[in-house]
Amino acid sequence: MTIRVQCDRLAPVPKLVDHHERRTLLADALLRVAATRGLMDVSLRHVAAQAGVTSGMVQHYFRTKDEMMVFALDVVAARVQARLEADEIGDDPRARVRALLVAILPLDAERELEGRVAVAFHAYGAARPAVGARLRDDPEAVRAAIADRIRAAGAPGALDPERAATGLLSLVEGLAIHVLGGHVDPDHALATLEGHLDLAFAPW
């Protein structure tokens, strides 16, 4: 007796594609390329080669280079947030501000990559309004969060919370550049940050 089996039952099950995972893979490739070449010279072709995919796949997920840039910024922001959530910081305002600022300093390989890309993004954003606007949004949100924490401490130092927050964020961004350039070692950068945190959270 011949057993007949319907061919459609033997057809392979299509593999489900995680589109967010694919986009994140491409964003990671963009970060690696940007860290070595700078963003002005990065193309969709460079990202495709770094990710080991075709240029057509990159264009399938990102219509333009700027669109890919903005998504890469979101990936970096999500990773900084994940590092913060992984630390048991507690509710102490100073400790929370310290953790947020330390997350920006290039103190390990992952943050060094992010730091080099951040410098490249700022240079690129100066000439690209869409990306530049996105770059302005993030620091404003971080600055507001720091000011809120200083205000919550109830005993700000010589500066008002808004100015203290601007100073701390500017300090850390400058320290990050000096650490990346080898002008300041990480321990010196951390000690400098601690001193300015003491000033921001000191009683009158």
Residue frames as qw, qx, qy, qz and C-alpha x, y, z in Angstrom:
[[0.000, 0.891, 0.454, 0.000, 0.00, 0.00, 0.00],
 [0.421, 0.358, -0.007, 0.834, 1.34, 3.44, -0.93],
 [0.269, -0.723, -0.436, 0.464, 1.14, 6.14, 1.69],
 [0.304, 0.633, 0.241, 0.670, 0.52, 9.53, 0.20],
 [0.376, -0.573, -0.338, 0.645, 1.58, 12.57, 2.23],
 [0.234, 0.936, 0.243, 0.103, 0.56, 16.09, 1.38],
 [0.634, 0.338, -0.114, 0.687, 3.58, 18.10, 0.35],
 [0.104, -0.770, 0.051, -0.627, 2.52, 21.18, 2.29],
 [0.784, -0.615, -0.024, -0.082, 2.92, 19.27, 5.53],
 [0.859, -0.101, 0.036, 0.500, 6.58, 18.72, 4.73],
 [0.321, 0.777, 0.012, 0.541, 7.27, 22.33, 3.85],
 [0.487, -0.041, -0.457, 0.743, 9.76, 24.02, 6.21],
 [0.216, -0.854, -0.442, 0.167, 8.31, 26.36, 8.77],
 [0.327, 0.761, -0.039, 0.558, 9.35, 29.94, 7.97],
 [0.549, -0.196, -0.434, 0.687, 11.83, 31.29, 10.50],
 [0.146, -0.935, -0.323, -0.005, 10.47, 34.21, 12.48],
 [0.506, 0.385, -0.119, 0.762, 12.66, 37.27, 12.13],
 [0.369, -0.737, -0.352, 0.444, 13.19, 39.50, 15.14],
 [0.392, 0.773, 0.166, 0.470, 13.26, 42.86, 13.40],
 [0.317, -0.930, 0.143, -0.117, 14.35, 44.77, 16.50],
 [0.793, -0.391, 0.354, 0.306, 17.25, 42.33, 16.91],
 [0.684, 0.420, 0.313, 0.508, 18.24, 42.89, 13.27],
 [0.100, 0.922, 0.058, 0.369, 18.09, 46.66, 13.68],
 [0.562, -0.792, 0.236, 0.035, 20.17, 46.42, 16.86],
 [0.841, -0.044, 0.335, 0.423, 22.73, 44.27, 15.04],
 [0.486, 0.646, 0.213, 0.549, 23.06, 46.96, 12.40],
 [0.223, -0.946, 0.043, -0.232, 23.25, 49.68, 15.06],
 [0.764, -0.529, 0.271, 0.250, 26.10, 47.79, 16.74],
 [0.733, 0.260, 0.310, 0.548, 27.90, 47.64, 13.40],
 [0.172, 0.875, 0.125, 0.435, 27.40, 51.37, 12.96],
 [0.498, -0.856, 0.141, -0.016, 28.88, 52.04, 16.41],
 [0.810, -0.263, 0.325, 0.412, 31.97, 49.94, 15.66],
 [0.571, 0.505, 0.288, 0.579, 32.53, 51.66, 12.31],
 [0.049, -0.938, -0.097, -0.330, 31.91, 55.12, 13.75],
 [0.659, -0.718, 0.140, 0.176, 34.41, 54.51, 16.56],
 [0.705, -0.188, 0.395, 0.559, 37.19, 53.94, 14.03],
 [0.405, 0.380, 0.470, 0.686, 36.21, 56.01, 10.98],
 [0.095, 0.269, 0.174, -0.943, 34.08, 58.82, 12.40],
 [0.459, 0.512, 0.666, -0.290, 30.50, 59.32, 11.26],
 [0.328, 0.715, -0.161, -0.595, 31.11, 61.63, 8.33],
 [0.211, 0.450, -0.784, -0.372, 32.81, 58.80, 6.42],
 [0.372, 0.078, 0.902, -0.204, 30.35, 56.07, 7.43],
 [0.477, 0.135, -0.441, -0.748, 28.06, 54.75, 4.71],
 [0.875, -0.043, 0.184, -0.446, 25.37, 52.09, 4.59],
 [0.822, 0.389, -0.414, 0.029, 27.89, 49.97, 2.68],
 [0.177, 0.491, -0.698, 0.490, 30.41, 50.22, 5.52],
 [0.574, -0.240, 0.492, -0.609, 27.76, 49.20, 8.06],
 [0.930, 0.175, -0.084, -0.311, 26.67, 46.27, 5.90],
 [0.646, 0.450, -0.579, 0.211, 30.25, 45.03, 5.59],
 [0.079, -0.424, 0.680, -0.593, 30.82, 45.33, 9.35],
 [0.699, -0.085, 0.410, -0.580, 27.57, 43.46, 10.11],
 [0.223, -0.145, 0.936, 0.231, 28.25, 40.78, 7.47],
 [0.465, 0.565, 0.645, -0.220, 25.01, 41.49, 5.58],
 [0.411, 0.432, 0.485, 0.639, 24.06, 43.01, 2.24],
 [0.027, -0.039, -0.042, 0.998, 23.57, 46.72, 1.66],
 [0.402, -0.324, -0.555, -0.652, 20.02, 45.87, 0.63],
 [0.538, -0.475, -0.675, 0.169, 19.28, 44.50, 4.10],
 [0.281, -0.266, -0.302, 0.871, 20.54, 47.70, 5.70],
 [0.173, -0.050, -0.253, -0.951, 18.33, 49.78, 3.41],
 [0.444, -0.402, -0.744, -0.298, 15.39, 47.51, 4.24],
 [0.489, -0.563, -0.563, 0.356, 15.59, 48.53, 7.89],
 [0.218, -0.676, -0.097, 0.697, 16.89, 52.08, 7.54],
 [0.530, 0.772, 0.327, 0.126, 15.88, 54.31, 4.66],
 [0.275, 0.878, -0.195, 0.340, 18.58, 56.88, 5.38],
 [0.567, 0.207, -0.538, 0.588, 21.85, 57.16, 7.22],
 [0.178, -0.389, 0.314, -0.847, 20.34, 59.69, 9.65],
 [0.812, -0.291, -0.144, -0.485, 17.53, 57.28, 10.53],
 [0.865, 0.001, -0.443, 0.234, 20.14, 54.67, 11.41],
 [0.274, 0.365, -0.436, 0.776, 22.06, 57.23, 13.47],
 [0.479, -0.415, 0.156, -0.757, 19.02, 58.08, 15.59],
 [0.926, -0.201, -0.244, -0.206, 18.29, 54.40, 16.24],
 [0.706, 0.181, -0.478, 0.490, 21.92, 53.84, 17.26],
 [0.051, -0.434, 0.359, -0.825, 21.59, 56.69, 19.77],
 [0.755, -0.345, -0.008, -0.558, 18.54, 54.97, 21.23],
 [0.907, 0.001, -0.403, 0.120, 20.50, 51.72, 21.55],
 [0.419, 0.299, -0.486, 0.706, 23.29, 53.47, 23.47],
 [0.355, -0.414, 0.222, -0.808, 20.77, 55.23, 25.74],
 [0.887, -0.240, -0.195, -0.344, 19.04, 51.91, 26.46],
 [0.803, 0.089, -0.470, 0.355, 22.36, 50.31, 27.43],
 [0.112, 0.369, -0.426, 0.818, 23.24, 53.15, 29.79],
 [0.626, -0.354, 0.067, -0.691, 19.81, 52.78, 31.38],
 [0.924, -0.089, -0.364, -0.080, 20.30, 49.01, 31.69],
 [0.549, 0.226, -0.539, 0.598, 23.60, 49.55, 33.51],
 [0.209, -0.373, 0.317, -0.846, 21.91, 51.92, 35.92],
 [0.805, -0.254, -0.081, -0.530, 19.08, 49.49, 36.60],
 [0.851, 0.063, -0.499, 0.150, 21.56, 46.65, 37.20],
 [0.298, 0.261, -0.549, 0.736, 23.21, 48.60, 40.02],
 [0.437, -0.660, -0.606, 0.083, 21.56, 48.59, 43.44],
 [0.240, 0.443, -0.103, 0.858, 21.80, 52.32, 43.94],
 [0.217, -0.506, -0.659, 0.513, 18.96, 52.95, 46.36],
 [0.072, 0.874, 0.450, 0.167, 17.15, 56.26, 46.77],
 [0.427, -0.633, -0.009, 0.645, 20.04, 58.46, 47.88],
 [0.435, 0.883, 0.107, -0.142, 20.02, 61.46, 45.46],
 [0.059, -0.807, 0.539, 0.234, 23.81, 61.86, 45.40],
 [0.516, -0.185, 0.822, 0.153, 24.36, 58.15, 44.76],
 [0.621, 0.565, 0.542, -0.024, 21.86, 58.20, 41.91],
 [0.306, 0.928, -0.132, -0.164, 23.47, 61.22, 40.26],
 [0.272, -0.636, 0.693, 0.204, 26.92, 59.67, 40.69],
 [0.627, 0.093, 0.767, 0.100, 25.77, 56.42, 39.08],
 [0.553, 0.770, 0.307, -0.085, 24.26, 58.31, 36.14],
 [0.164, 0.918, -0.330, -0.146, 27.43, 60.31, 35.50],
 [0.421, -0.463, 0.765, 0.153, 29.79, 57.37, 36.00],
 [0.724, 0.345, 0.598, -0.003, 27.75, 55.46, 33.40],
 [0.489, 0.870, 0.018, -0.062, 28.85, 58.09, 30.86],
 [0.165, -0.800, 0.556, 0.156, 32.58, 57.95, 31.66],
 [0.812, 0.397, -0.412, -0.117, 34.61, 55.58, 29.42],
 [0.430, -0.623, 0.608, -0.237, 35.85, 53.33, 32.23],
 [0.668, -0.074, 0.738, 0.067, 35.68, 50.00, 30.37],
 [0.254, -0.029, 0.727, 0.637, 35.73, 48.70, 26.80],
 [0.130, 0.636, 0.741, 0.170, 31.99, 49.07, 26.24],
 [0.075, -0.911, -0.259, 0.311, 31.84, 52.63, 27.54],
 [0.313, -0.479, 0.410, 0.710, 35.03, 53.52, 25.65],
 [0.237, 0.283, 0.754, 0.544, 33.33, 52.49, 22.40],
 [0.009, -0.818, -0.576, -0.016, 30.24, 54.49, 23.34],
 [0.266, -0.784, -0.021, 0.560, 32.40, 57.48, 24.27],
 [0.293, -0.217, 0.552, 0.750, 34.23, 57.52, 20.95],
 [0.117, 0.505, 0.748, 0.414, 30.92, 57.26, 19.14],
 [0.126, -0.849, -0.430, 0.280, 29.44, 60.08, 21.25],
 [0.241, -0.590, 0.232, 0.735, 32.27, 62.39, 20.15],
 [0.181, 0.059, 0.725, 0.662, 31.67, 61.38, 16.53],
 [0.026, 0.680, 0.727, 0.092, 27.91, 61.94, 16.90],
 [0.136, -0.818, -0.211, 0.518, 28.39, 65.47, 18.20],
 [0.185, -0.397, 0.467, 0.768, 30.63, 66.35, 15.26],
 [0.094, 0.271, 0.826, 0.485, 28.15, 64.80, 12.82],
 [0.044, -0.730, -0.666, 0.148, 25.11, 66.39, 14.49],
 [0.149, -0.599, -0.013, 0.787, 26.59, 69.87, 14.10],
 [0.083, 0.250, -0.552, -0.792, 26.06, 69.57, 10.34],
 [0.270, -0.267, -0.846, -0.375, 22.85, 67.50, 10.39],
 [0.356, -0.314, 0.163, -0.865, 19.84, 69.28, 11.96],
 [0.821, -0.238, -0.334, -0.398, 17.74, 66.11, 12.42],
 [0.790, -0.079, -0.500, 0.346, 20.45, 64.28, 14.32],
 [0.214, 0.294, -0.352, 0.863, 21.54, 67.46, 16.09],
 [0.534, -0.419, -0.018, -0.734, 18.04, 67.92, 17.51],
 [0.899, -0.232, -0.364, -0.081, 18.09, 64.36, 18.83],
 [0.628, 0.117, -0.450, 0.624, 21.47, 64.99, 20.44],
 [0.090, -0.391, 0.234, -0.886, 20.08, 68.05, 22.21],
 [0.718, -0.405, -0.244, -0.512, 17.08, 66.19, 23.60],
 [0.838, -0.155, -0.481, 0.205, 19.09, 63.59, 25.53],
 [0.403, 0.116, -0.428, 0.800, 21.38, 65.97, 27.47],
 [0.317, -0.388, 0.025, -0.865, 18.40, 68.17, 28.37],
 [0.820, -0.354, -0.326, -0.310, 16.60, 65.16, 29.86],
 [0.757, -0.069, -0.458, 0.461, 19.73, 64.06, 31.76],
 [0.171, 0.293, -0.263, 0.903, 20.35, 67.61, 33.00],
 [0.541, -0.437, -0.099, -0.712, 16.77, 67.88, 34.27],
 [0.870, -0.273, -0.410, -0.020, 17.08, 64.52, 36.06],
 [0.585, 0.063, -0.424, 0.689, 20.31, 65.62, 37.78],
 [0.103, -0.371, 0.132, -0.914, 18.77, 68.93, 38.84],
 [0.722, -0.419, -0.263, -0.483, 15.78, 67.10, 40.29],
 [0.829, -0.184, -0.448, 0.280, 18.07, 64.85, 42.35],
 [0.349, 0.180, -0.330, 0.859, 20.06, 67.83, 43.67],
 [0.372, -0.408, -0.033, -0.833, 16.83, 69.58, 44.54],
 [0.821, -0.344, -0.391, -0.234, 15.55, 66.43, 46.28],
 [0.639, 0.023, -0.526, 0.561, 18.66, 66.35, 48.47],
 [0.355, -0.862, -0.357, -0.053, 17.41, 69.54, 50.09],
 [0.467, -0.782, 0.131, 0.392, 20.87, 70.99, 50.64],
 [0.719, 0.602, 0.089, 0.335, 22.35, 72.20, 47.34],
 [0.632, -0.241, -0.036, 0.736, 25.77, 73.79, 47.33],
 [0.139, -0.451, 0.013, 0.882, 26.79, 77.22, 46.12],
 [0.174, 0.055, -0.556, -0.811, 24.98, 76.92, 42.77],
 [0.697, 0.107, 0.244, -0.666, 21.29, 76.46, 42.18],
 [0.750, 0.015, 0.660, -0.030, 20.26, 72.93, 41.05],
 [0.712, 0.683, 0.161, -0.041, 19.97, 73.84, 37.35],
 [0.250, 0.864, -0.434, 0.051, 23.44, 75.36, 37.17],
 [0.478, -0.487, 0.727, -0.080, 24.94, 72.59, 39.27],
 [0.825, 0.242, 0.508, -0.050, 23.42, 70.00, 36.93],
 [0.592, 0.802, -0.081, 0.018, 24.79, 71.82, 33.87],
 [0.052, -0.805, 0.587, -0.075, 28.23, 71.98, 35.46],
 [0.650, -0.270, 0.706, -0.076, 28.29, 68.30, 36.39],
 [0.820, 0.439, 0.367, -0.013, 27.15, 67.11, 32.98],
 [0.434, 0.869, -0.232, 0.058, 29.61, 69.39, 31.19],
 [0.316, -0.689, 0.648, -0.069, 32.38, 68.22, 33.52],
 [0.763, -0.060, 0.644, -0.018, 31.73, 64.54, 32.79],
 [0.742, 0.647, 0.170, 0.031, 31.56, 65.10, 29.03],
 [0.210, 0.884, -0.408, 0.093, 34.88, 66.93, 29.18],
 [0.500, -0.511, 0.694, -0.083, 36.46, 64.28, 31.41],
 [0.868, 0.232, 0.438, -0.040, 35.29, 61.59, 28.98],
 [0.605, 0.783, -0.115, 0.087, 37.12, 63.31, 26.11],
 [0.057, -0.797, 0.580, -0.159, 40.29, 63.62, 28.20],
 [0.713, -0.250, 0.648, -0.098, 40.13, 59.95, 29.25],
 [0.843, 0.467, 0.267, 0.005, 39.60, 58.87, 25.62],
 [0.456, 0.840, -0.242, 0.168, 42.57, 60.98, 24.56],
 [0.839, -0.043, -0.338, 0.424, 44.79, 59.53, 27.26],
 [0.132, 0.632, -0.221, 0.731, 45.28, 62.94, 28.94],
 [0.465, -0.429, 0.450, -0.631, 43.61, 61.85, 32.19],
 [0.234, 0.042, -0.971, 0.011, 43.48, 58.38, 33.70],
 [0.487, -0.485, -0.611, -0.392, 40.13, 56.93, 34.88],
 [0.534, -0.454, -0.552, 0.452, 41.04, 57.17, 38.58],
 [0.187, -0.148, -0.080, 0.968, 41.83, 60.87, 38.25],
 [0.269, -0.285, -0.470, -0.791, 38.56, 61.42, 36.34],
 [0.549, -0.514, -0.654, -0.079, 36.55, 59.67, 39.08],
 [0.449, -0.379, -0.406, 0.700, 38.28, 61.65, 41.83],
 [0.025, 0.031, 0.142, 0.989, 37.53, 64.89, 40.00],
 [0.420, -0.408, -0.579, -0.567, 33.89, 63.92, 39.65],
 [0.546, -0.482, -0.630, 0.269, 33.65, 63.05, 43.35],
 [0.291, -0.221, -0.232, 0.901, 34.98, 66.47, 44.30],
 [0.192, -0.115, -0.272, -0.936, 32.41, 68.28, 42.18],
 [0.517, -0.444, -0.684, -0.262, 29.61, 66.06, 43.49],
 [0.448, -0.395, -0.540, 0.593, 30.63, 67.10, 47.00],
 [0.053, -0.106, -0.010, 0.993, 30.29, 70.76, 45.97],
 [0.352, -0.244, -0.528, -0.733, 26.90, 70.22, 44.30],
 [0.638, -0.460, -0.592, -0.173, 25.44, 68.34, 47.27],
 [0.381, -0.003, -0.530, 0.757, 27.18, 70.26, 50.05],
 [0.181, -0.793, -0.544, 0.207, 25.07, 72.12, 52.64],
 [0.167, 0.914, 0.054, 0.367, 25.04, 75.88, 52.48]]
